[in-house]
Amino acid sequence: MPYLSNPVPSATRQTGNTNFLNSTNDFTTKQHVLQMLVDRFSVYHGGSFFQYCELLGMTNTITNSNDFIHGEKPQIFQSMGIAAIGAGIGGAGTAFAGTVAGAPLGIQIQTADHKDSGTSKASTYARIGDSIEIQGKKKARIAYRDTGVAATSVLPTGVSPGAYGGTNTGHVIVAYPFSATTVLGTPGPSVASRFRVFANSNKRGSDSRESLAGDLITWKGDLHIMREFFEQEGSAAANVGWIEVPYEGGGKGFLWTWNQHLDQYMRMIAQMDDNLVFSERTTSTDAVFDGISTTGGLIEEIKAGGYTHNYTGGMWSDADWNVLIKYLIRNGGAPENILWSGIDWRIEAVNKLEEKFDKGAVVYGNFNQAAEATKVYGKTGKELALHMGFSSLSRMGFTFHLRNYEGFDHPQRAGLSSLGYTGDCILTPTDTQNIYNNGGTNQTLQKSLEIAFLGAEGYTRTLQNWVHGGAIIDPVNRTSGEDVAKFEWLVEYGLWPKALNRFVYIQRN
């Protein structure tokens, strides 16, 4: 029988060249069988992350570059961490301990809170004239800055860079309290605490202030090539399986395939799932990785750019929920989020809350559009959620759509006892973000989490599938005399998260 990419369901269970299901290569095929494949995955205790992303419209992004890049606006407000204070600033020729009323205090800023190693004017967020507030709600004005570099230090006449202990990787500021009765250094702010800039003050007739860096935060992804192979002898062609699908106008029809073929396809999807969640970017320079590019997985990307919440097994409480919600509030979190969880976390963290579940408080607006015109595969967002086994709860203005993720639980996958993922959970936002492309010149609204595929006009590498060999194939399409049909799968894709500071990885200790 010929290889076909657009199967048409038959009214009865009979094998033919028009109702053979090879894979879900194109939209027409997906429209017919995708939901049935999701149902098939349910046998595996939690479904497919990739298939859910398909249903939620998160796999429509095509990139024509091996690297996909976007820019994000950094946070407007910048706090700074304290590395040392007063006499504790190493190597300071002049120490400002701030131990008496009205006296200045020297503060060394943590390296992570400035950039360019002190060599550019925009290397620090601490500017002369800034009004700051330190631990103890004490307020002061920055009068001097010592970066150890002449171009970026602002010091009294005759004082050399480094005299106050500043270096290009350890900037030191000297701050004077506004009130003559304030003692900044006793008690002083603790090391590793943070202080904020809340305003600035200037003289009459003053000149321009120093500029702050206005660069976008750049995120770049890597594409990943995966392949799979399945071989079927001609003698085994009679071992077929059936998938029942609805006709558009009502009623049901049948598509057929080989059970082994469909299982191999599902195995490919499961490996794509694991890759999108657990993969790491290749940084090794060993020759065995020549020509290999790997996508960053959700866990690695969140650990690098989002928030990791650690908890002790058996000890999850309302306090943990409150920490998560506070984090979302402080980082502009989405009103709706999906929690992809292992079963141990679900049992421990959610069961009691689900007992209080108020269906009227749950919103499905961003989960997928509720409007009739924007249904996906004929279903609204709420219908999709229920079909895919999501349950939801609302807490303090946030809705959480809950789904057990098989990858965390399957005893032959990440559910291995030696790995310990069953108590973990990934929180992903469901909304959209303003993203800047082409160096910040083009602004577009995109989904917060997508899967990108390499492609060009008329061609995409979105889980390609083809067949070669001699068996079962129409004679004009045979590529060999072997009594074998060989099926190939290939995908070139990568994870594309936006605004990672709004994602959370929950990790059981």
KETI-156107 format. One line per 2 residues: their letters; for each residue z, y, x of C-alpha. Coordinates in nm, 3 decimals, decimal comma. Each point is the difference from the previous one (the first is absolute). Layout:
a> Z/Y/X  ...
END
This chain:
mp> 0,000/0,000/0,000  -0,073/0,347/0,129
yl> 0,272/0,229/0,128  0,067/0,276/-0,253
sn> 0,214/0,312/0,016  -0,003/0,099/-0,368
pv> 0,103/-0,305/-0,206  -0,059/0,002/-0,376
ps> 0,253/-0,212/-0,193  -0,141/-0,289/-0,199
at> 0,105/-0,081/-0,356  0,091/-0,361/0,098
rq> 0,130/-0,169/0,312  -0,327/-0,081/0,173
tg> -0,093/0,066/0,360  -0,299/0,226/0,045
nt> -0,149/0,244/0,242  0,106/0,303/-0,205
nf> 0,368/-0,077/-0,057  0,098/-0,104/0,355
ln> 0,289/0,210/0,134  -0,035/0,047/0,374
st> 0,245/0,287/0,054  0,076/0,348/-0,129
nd> -0,263/0,177/0,206  -0,096/0,274/-0,242
ft> 0,142/0,203/-0,286  -0,175/-0,202/-0,271
tk> 0,162/-0,321/0,121  0,337/0,167/0,041
qh> -0,017/0,128/-0,356  -0,034/-0,358/-0,124
vl> 0,242/-0,194/0,216  0,253/0,226/0,173
qm> 0,270/-0,031/-0,262  -0,046/-0,379/-0,008
lv> 0,049/-0,010/0,377  0,321/0,199/-0,041
dr> 0,114/-0,261/-0,250  -0,091/-0,274/0,248
fs> 0,207/0,176/0,266  0,299/0,000/-0,233
vy> 0,028/-0,371/0,070  0,104/0,106/0,350
hg> 0,314/0,181/-0,121  -0,087/0,363/0,040
gs> -0,368/0,075/0,006  -0,225/0,181/0,244
ff> 0,070/0,346/0,140  -0,373/0,049/0,064
qy> -0,102/-0,106/-0,352  0,258/0,234/-0,152
ce> -0,138/0,283/0,213  -0,345/-0,085/-0,141
ll> 0,129/0,026/-0,355  0,178/0,327/0,073
gm> -0,314/0,161/0,143  0,132/0,015/0,358
tn> -0,295/-0,173/0,169  -0,282/0,242/-0,078
ti> 0,004/0,193/0,327  -0,296/-0,053/0,231
tn> -0,003/0,135/0,355  -0,308/0,015/0,221
sn> 0,204/0,031/0,317  0,192/-0,256/0,202
df> 0,293/0,243/-0,011  0,108/0,161/-0,326
ih> 0,194/0,322/0,042  0,170/0,252/-0,224
ge> 0,225/0,301/0,043  0,323/0,077/-0,185
kp> 0,201/0,317/-0,030  0,324/-0,018/0,200
qi> 0,326/0,091/-0,167  0,034/0,376/-0,030
fq> 0,371/0,004/0,077  0,115/-0,127/0,338
sm> 0,353/-0,094/0,098  0,091/-0,074/0,361
gi> 0,225/-0,258/0,158  0,271/0,080/0,256
aa> -0,006/-0,184/0,333  0,291/0,188/0,164
ig> 0,207/0,316/-0,045  0,188/0,254/0,211
ag> 0,125/-0,118/0,335  -0,138/-0,348/-0,078
ig> -0,356/0,118/0,070  -0,085/-0,172/0,324
ga> -0,076/0,213/0,302  0,060/0,333/-0,175
gt> 0,058/0,276/0,248  0,134/0,218/-0,279
af> 0,189/-0,178/-0,279  0,059/0,147/-0,346
ag> 0,288/-0,196/-0,152  0,059/0,225/-0,303
tv> 0,374/-0,071/0,007  0,116/0,350/-0,096
ag> -0,076/0,214/-0,304  -0,342/0,165/0,012
ap> -0,104/-0,181/0,322  -0,346/-0,162/0,037
lg> -0,059/-0,375/0,002  -0,261/-0,186/0,205
iq> -0,178/-0,282/-0,185  -0,240/-0,248/0,159
iq> -0,262/-0,112/-0,254  -0,100/-0,364/-0,023
ta> -0,330/-0,074/0,170  -0,152/-0,136/-0,321
dh> 0,030/0,342/-0,163  -0,239/0,185/0,228
kd> -0,338/-0,089/0,137  -0,247/0,064/0,283
sg> 0,284/-0,036/0,253  0,076/0,369/-0,020
ts> -0,336/0,108/0,137  -0,138/0,186/-0,303
ka> 0,130/0,283/-0,213  0,015/-0,232/-0,301
st> 0,195/-0,266/0,188  0,328/0,063/-0,182
ya> 0,096/0,078/-0,357  0,298/0,205/0,124
ri> -0,113/0,364/0,023  0,181/0,313/0,109
gd> 0,151/0,175/-0,300  0,034/-0,316/-0,211
si> 0,307/-0,023/-0,220  0,151/-0,347/0,035
ei> 0,279/-0,193/-0,169  0,190/-0,266/0,193
qg> 0,257/-0,262/-0,092  0,303/0,161/-0,165
kk> -0,230/0,241/-0,191  0,014/0,244/0,291
ka> -0,287/0,247/0,022  -0,147/0,161/0,311
ri> -0,309/0,171/0,144  -0,209/-0,138/0,287
ay> 0,000/0,257/0,279  -0,146/-0,195/0,297
rd> -0,203/-0,312/0,062  -0,020/-0,186/0,334
tg> -0,272/-0,265/0,027  -0,007/-0,018/0,379
va> -0,356/0,139/-0,023  -0,070/0,369/0,056
at> -0,269/0,020/-0,269  0,228/-0,119/-0,279
sv> 0,347/0,112/0,110  0,139/0,322/-0,150
lp> 0,288/0,114/0,221  0,183/0,317/0,103
tg> -0,151/0,203/0,285  0,071/-0,162/0,334
vs> 0,080/-0,344/-0,141  -0,231/-0,277/0,118
pg> -0,125/-0,295/-0,213  0,245/-0,285/0,038
ay> 0,299/0,224/0,061  0,148/-0,095/-0,338
gg> -0,074/-0,370/0,048  -0,336/-0,006/-0,174
tn> -0,278/-0,235/0,107  -0,348/-0,058/-0,137
tg> 0,131/-0,308/-0,183  0,344/0,138/-0,087
hv> -0,023/0,348/-0,151  0,323/0,203/-0,013
iv> 0,066/0,283/-0,244  0,284/0,253/0,014
ay> 0,124/0,103/-0,345  0,244/0,284/-0,090
pf> 0,209/-0,016/-0,321  -0,070/0,267/-0,261
sa> 0,371/0,042/-0,067  0,225/0,129/0,276
tt> 0,269/-0,241/-0,119  -0,209/-0,319/0,010
vl> 0,070/-0,249/0,281  -0,319/-0,204/0,037
gt> 0,125/-0,248/0,259  0,349/-0,089/-0,128
pg> -0,045/-0,228/-0,175  -0,359/-0,020/0,112
ps> -0,286/-0,191/-0,160  -0,006/-0,368/0,093
va> -0,270/-0,138/0,224  -0,282/-0,154/-0,208
sr> 0,082/0,225/-0,298  -0,276/0,232/-0,117
fr> -0,019/0,372/-0,068  -0,239/0,193/-0,217
vf> -0,199/0,324/0,017  0,042/0,188/-0,327
an> -0,127/0,355/0,075  -0,055/0,251/0,284
sn> 0,110/0,354/0,082  -0,189/0,276/0,189
kr> 0,044/0,358/0,124  -0,168/0,299/-0,161
gs> -0,343/0,053/0,152  -0,002/-0,355/0,138
ds> -0,314/-0,171/0,129  -0,156/-0,324/-0,127
re> 0,199/-0,320/0,017  -0,103/-0,311/0,189
sl> -0,236/-0,224/-0,193  0,090/-0,346/-0,122
ag> -0,237/-0,290/0,050  -0,215/-0,053/-0,309
dl> -0,167/-0,328/0,092  -0,054/-0,276/-0,252
it> 0,167/-0,334/0,054  -0,282/-0,242/0,083
wk> 0,005/-0,365/-0,102  -0,263/-0,246/0,124
gd> -0,052/-0,357/-0,114  -0,175/-0,295/0,161
lh> -0,244/-0,240/-0,163  0,064/-0,372/0,017
im> -0,259/-0,280/-0,020  0,106/-0,328/-0,164
re> -0,216/-0,308/-0,051  0,035/-0,334/-0,180
ff> -0,221/-0,308/-0,032  -0,035/-0,285/-0,248
eq> -0,231/-0,301/0,022  -0,097/-0,223/-0,297
eg> -0,190/-0,329/0,028  -0,269/-0,061/-0,258
sa> 0,173/-0,319/-0,120  0,305/0,205/-0,103
aa> -0,197/0,232/-0,227  0,118/-0,180/-0,312
nv> 0,363/0,103/0,065  -0,012/0,326/-0,191
gw> 0,254/0,230/-0,158  -0,034/0,231/-0,299
ie> 0,112/0,358/-0,064  0,002/0,121/-0,360
vp> -0,097/0,365/-0,045  -0,041/0,224/-0,307
ye> -0,335/0,127/-0,119  -0,024/0,377/-0,037
gg> -0,065/-0,024/-0,374  0,261/-0,266/-0,065
gk> 0,028/-0,373/0,051  0,025/-0,190/0,328
gf> -0,234/-0,151/0,255  0,023/-0,208/0,314
lw> -0,067/0,044/0,371  0,012/-0,290/0,242
tw> 0,076/-0,042/0,367  0,137/-0,262/0,237
nq> 0,377/-0,012/0,002  0,003/-0,011/0,381
hl> -0,229/0,303/0,009  0,227/0,203/-0,228
dq> 0,309/-0,113/0,193  -0,158/0,115/0,326
ym> -0,086/0,333/-0,158  0,360/0,038/-0,118
rm> 0,122/-0,094/0,348  -0,216/0,283/0,136
ia> 0,156/0,242/-0,251  0,351/-0,118/0,096
qm> -0,075/0,063/0,368  -0,135/0,344/-0,087
dd> 0,329/0,061/-0,183  0,208/-0,104/0,297
nl> -0,214/0,209/0,231  0,037/0,314/-0,211
vf> 0,379/-0,043/-0,013  0,100/-0,157/0,334
se> -0,275/0,088/0,250  0,056/0,212/0,310
rt> -0,245/0,228/0,176  -0,132/-0,144/0,324
ts> 0,129/0,195/0,300  -0,014/-0,283/0,253
td> -0,244/0,056/0,286  -0,031/-0,371/0,076
av> -0,360/-0,119/0,030  0,047/-0,245/-0,288
fd> 0,005/0,302/-0,234  -0,329/0,149/0,125
gi> -0,200/0,109/-0,304  0,290/-0,073/-0,238
st> 0,124/0,267/-0,238  0,283/-0,068/-0,247
tg> 0,128/0,203/-0,292  0,358/0,115/-0,017
gl> 0,187/-0,183/-0,275  0,215/0,168/-0,264
ie> 0,325/-0,095/0,173  -0,106/0,133/0,340
ei> -0,145/0,321/-0,146  0,311/0,071/-0,210
ka> 0,231/-0,064/0,294  -0,202/0,248/0,204
gg> -0,047/0,274/-0,259  0,226/-0,071/-0,298
yt> 0,359/-0,104/-0,063  0,162/-0,335/0,074
hn> 0,310/-0,071/-0,209  0,221/-0,273/0,146
yt> 0,254/-0,179/-0,217  0,232/-0,296/0,041
gg> -0,092/-0,308/-0,200  0,226/-0,044/-0,301
mw> 0,113/0,363/0,019  -0,275/0,194/-0,186
sd> 0,162/0,252/-0,232  -0,062/0,316/-0,198
ad> 0,062/0,188/0,322  -0,317/-0,156/0,146
wn> -0,202/0,110/-0,303  0,141/0,350/0,040
vl> -0,101/0,011/0,369  -0,357/-0,095/-0,094
ik> -0,022/0,255/-0,278  0,145/0,276/0,218
yl> -0,260/-0,085/0,263  -0,281/0,019/-0,255
ir> 0,126/0,334/-0,132  0,026/0,147/0,349
ng> -0,347/-0,123/0,100  -0,198/0,087/-0,312
ga> -0,004/-0,359/-0,123  -0,223/-0,113/-0,285
pe> 0,145/-0,017/-0,353  -0,138/-0,357/-0,020
ni> 0,029/-0,260/0,275  -0,074/-0,369/0,043
lw> 0,266/-0,223/0,156  -0,162/-0,307/0,161
sg> 0,303/-0,222/0,060  0,123/-0,334/0,117
id> 0,186/-0,202/-0,259  0,342/0,034/0,169
wr> -0,019/0,381/-0,011  -0,123/-0,010/-0,360
ie> 0,291/-0,220/-0,109  0,257/0,209/0,183
av> -0,125/0,352/-0,058  -0,175/0,000/-0,333
nk> 0,146/-0,255/-0,243  0,296/0,214/-0,105
le> -0,217/0,307/-0,040  -0,254/-0,192/-0,208
ek> 0,280/-0,084/-0,244  0,027/0,376/-0,063
fd> -0,379/0,035/-0,017  -0,113/0,257/-0,257
kg> -0,369/-0,051/-0,077  -0,026/0,349/-0,141
av> 0,084/0,146/0,340  -0,287/-0,171/0,185
vy> -0,319/0,193/0,072  -0,332/-0,165/0,088
gn> -0,207/0,315/0,044  -0,069/-0,029/0,373
fn> 0,030/-0,379/0,013  -0,347/0,030/-0,144
qa> -0,150/0,239/-0,248  0,100/-0,055/-0,362
ae> -0,298/0,182/-0,147  -0,261/-0,208/-0,181
at> -0,279/0,136/0,221  0,171/-0,104/0,323
kv> 0,097/-0,357/-0,079  -0,041/-0,251/0,283
yg> -0,158/-0,331/-0,100  0,058/0,101/-0,361
kt> 0,375/0,053/0,037  0,231/0,301/0,016
gk> 0,253/0,038/0,279  0,279/-0,145/-0,214
el> -0,215/-0,297/-0,101  -0,089/-0,064/0,364
al> 0,364/0,016/0,101  0,102/-0,255/-0,260
hm> -0,299/-0,226/0,075  0,083/-0,009/0,370
gf> 0,366/-0,075/-0,056  0,146/0,339/0,090
ss> 0,325/0,105/-0,156  0,128/0,353/0,034
ls> 0,312/0,209/-0,007  0,079/0,369/0,019
rm> 0,284/0,159/0,190  0,075/0,370/0,056
gf> -0,353/0,107/-0,092  -0,180/-0,266/0,207
tf> -0,179/-0,301/-0,146  -0,013/-0,318/0,210
hl> -0,260/-0,266/-0,083  0,136/-0,332/0,129
rn> -0,204/-0,289/0,129  0,102/-0,309/0,196
ye> -0,229/-0,020/0,302  -0,093/-0,359/0,077
gf> -0,057/0,081/0,367  0,375/0,058/0,042
dh> 0,098/-0,321/-0,181  -0,257/-0,275/0,057
pq> 0,164/-0,268/0,219  -0,317/-0,040/0,205
ra> -0,055/0,375/0,046  0,252/0,276/0,072
gl> 0,255/-0,189/-0,211  0,070/-0,221/0,300
ss> 0,376/-0,013/0,053  -0,050/0,092/0,366
lg> -0,159/0,334/-0,101  0,237/0,114/-0,274
yt> -0,224/0,225/-0,210  0,125/-0,118/-0,342
gd> 0,260/0,277/-0,009  -0,248/0,276/0,087
ci> -0,196/0,241/-0,217  -0,276/0,260/0,039
lt> -0,008/0,318/-0,209  -0,344/0,161/-0,043
pt> -0,082/0,314/-0,204  -0,259/-0,022/-0,280
dt> -0,110/0,364/-0,010  -0,261/0,203/0,192
qn> 0,021/0,230/0,302  -0,194/0,299/0,132
iy> -0,178/-0,126/0,312  -0,197/0,205/0,253
nn> -0,317/-0,136/0,161  -0,241/0,139/0,260
gg> 0,264/0,183/0,200  0,176/0,136/-0,307
tn> -0,304/0,168/-0,156  -0,038/-0,232/-0,300
qt> 0,290/-0,064/-0,233  -0,013/-0,295/-0,239
lq> 0,243/-0,168/-0,237  0,037/-0,368/0,091
ks> 0,222/-0,291/-0,098  0,316/-0,026/0,209
le> -0,087/-0,357/0,102  -0,351/-0,138/0,037
ia> -0,188/-0,275/0,179  -0,307/0,129/0,184
fl> -0,313/-0,205/0,067  -0,277/0,065/0,249
ga> -0,327/0,079/-0,172  -0,304/0,221/-0,033
eg> -0,236/0,094/-0,279  -0,074/-0,316/-0,200
yt> 0,202/-0,235/0,223  0,372/-0,066/0,041
rt> 0,193/-0,267/0,187  0,232/-0,057/-0,295
lq> 0,064/-0,374/0,030  -0,361/-0,105/0,062
nw> -0,093/-0,357/-0,092  -0,316/-0,196/0,089
vh> -0,118/-0,360/0,021  -0,223/-0,192/0,240
gg> -0,089/-0,363/0,066  -0,202/-0,252/-0,201
ai> 0,204/-0,162/-0,275  0,015/0,134/-0,358
id> -0,204/0,307/0,102  -0,337/0,070/-0,161
pv> -0,272/-0,139/0,232  -0,155/0,340/0,074
nr> 0,338/0,131/0,121  0,105/-0,292/0,222
ts> 0,070/0,085/0,365  0,030/-0,356/0,134
ge> -0,054/-0,364/-0,091  0,373/-0,079/-0,006
dv> 0,144/-0,150/-0,317  0,266/0,268/0,017
ak> 0,052/0,347/-0,153  0,186/0,244/0,226
fe> 0,176/0,296/-0,156  0,097/0,307/0,203
wl> 0,239/0,282/-0,085  0,036/0,323/0,198
ve> 0,189/0,322/-0,066  0,036/0,314/0,211
yg> 0,282/0,209/-0,135  0,322/0,189/0,074
lw> 0,314/0,129/-0,166  -0,013/0,372/-0,086
pk> 0,338/0,150/-0,102  0,037/0,374/-0,067
al> 0,321/0,199/0,061  0,197/-0,290/0,145
nr> 0,325/0,195/-0,019  -0,001/-0,093/-0,371
fv> -0,006/-0,377/0,068  0,310/-0,215/0,054
yi> 0,060/-0,338/0,163  0,321/-0,166/-0,121
qr> 0,124/-0,245/0,262  0,283/-0,250/-0,033
n> 0,224/-0,027/0,306
END
